[in-house]
Amino acid sequence: MKYSKNENEKTYEVDEHKRRALFAELKQWCFGYGREYDYIEVTEWANGEGFDVDIETNQRQRFQLTWGQWEALKHLINKIENQ
């Protein structure tokens, strides 16, 4: 998709994507710790190979994972839970 800017009619190429994203307030999971406006948002990458995680608390956290990294993380957490 191309957009033109009025400055000397330069044309800039911009990619436009529709991405899936989910949002939840953390106070429903973090009893005693979740504040009024704390949230988590997960947004799938445009290429579908992973996702961004944005966690808003008193310290904002952002990180990215591929689907393979996510599977490894789930496996390790499952091992910890079942010990």
C-alpha positions in Angstrom: 0.0 0.0 0.0 1.4 3.4 -0.9 0.6 6.7 0.8 1.6 10.1 -0.5 2.6 13.0 1.7 2.0 16.5 0.5 5.7 17.5 0.9 6.7 17.6 -2.8 4.4 14.6 -3.4 6.9 12.1 -2.0 5.5 8.6 -1.9 6.1 6.4 1.2 5.5 2.7 1.2 3.8 1.4 4.3 2.7 -2.1 5.1 -0.7 -2.5 6.7 -1.6 -5.6 8.7 -4.5 -6.8 10.7 -3.3 -8.6 13.8 -5.1 -10.5 16.5 -4.8 -9.1 20.0 -6.3 -10.0 23.4 -6.6 -7.8 26.5 -7.4 -8.6 30.2 -7.4 -6.7 33.4 -5.0 -8.4 35.9 -7.0 -7.8 39.1 -9.2 -10.8 38.3 -6.1 -13.0 38.6 -3.8 -11.1 40.9 -5.8 -11.0 44.1 -4.2 -8.6 46.5 -1.6 -7.4 44.0 -3.7 -6.3 41.0 -4.5 -2.7 40.9 -7.4 -0.9 39.2 -5.7 -0.3 35.8 -3.2 -3.2 35.6 -3.6 -5.2 32.5 -2.0 -7.7 30.1 -2.2 -7.6 26.3 -1.0 -10.2 23.9 -0.6 -9.3 20.2 0.2 -11.9 17.5 3.0 -10.9 15.1 1.9 -10.0 11.5 3.9 -13.0 10.2 2.2 -15.3 12.7 5.5 -16.7 14.1 5.1 -15.3 17.6 3.6 -12.6 19.8 4.3 -9.5 21.9 3.3 -9.4 25.5 2.6 -6.0 27.3 2.0 -6.1 31.0 1.1 -2.9 32.7 1.6 -2.7 36.5 3.7 -0.4 38.6 6.6 -1.4 36.3 5.7 -1.9 32.6 7.0 -5.0 31.1 7.2 -5.9 27.4 8.7 -9.0 25.8 8.4 -11.1 22.7 8.3 -14.9 22.2 8.2 -17.1 19.2 5.7 -20.0 19.4 8.6 -22.4 20.0 9.8 -20.3 22.9 6.3 -20.3 24.3 6.0 -24.1 24.1 9.4 -24.4 25.9 8.2 -22.0 28.6 4.9 -23.9 29.1 6.8 -27.2 29.4 9.2 -25.8 32.0 6.4 -24.2 34.1 4.4 -27.5 33.9 7.5 -29.3 35.3 7.7 -26.8 38.2 4.0 -27.1 39.0 4.2 -30.9 39.0 7.2 -31.3 41.3 
